[in-house]
Amino acid sequence: MNLHLSLTPLVSLIAGILILIAPRLLNFIVAIYLIFIGVMGLVGHGKFI
């Protein structure tokens, strides 16, 4: 049995848990997520999105 995880759902899950624990982190987490997705898109690793 193989378990296949994509990067985006995993990052979203971790971000959601952190936001539940500390809601003040919302802006920081969203900014990091958007920067990460933007860099991945520019570098050409669009398969992670």
N, C-alpha and C positions, 0 to 999 in steps of 0.2 A: 504494500500500500504506500503510495507516494503522496506526500503533502506538499502542495505548491502554494507559496505565499507571494503575493505581489507586494511591492514596496509601498505603494500609495495607501492601501487599506491599513497596513501595519503602522505607518506614520500617523494616519488619521486616528487610529485606535489609541495610540500612545498620547497624542495631543489631546484627545477627548478626556482621557483619564487625568492628565495633568490639569486640564481646565476645571474638572470637577473638584480636584483637590485644592487648587489655588486659582480662583477665578481671575485674579489680577494678572495672571500669566497670559491671558487671552491675546492681547496685542502682540506680545513677544512671540508666542507660538505661531500665530498667523503670519507674522512677518518672516520668520524663519522658514515656514512651509512655502510661502510664495517665492522667496529667494531661491530655495532649493529646487522647486519646480521650474522656475525660470532658467536657472543655470543648467539643469538637465536638458531643457528644451534647446538652449543655445549650443550646448556641447554635442547634441545629436543623440542623446539617449532617451528619445521620446517613448521608448517601449516601457519605461517606468511609470508613465503617466496613465 
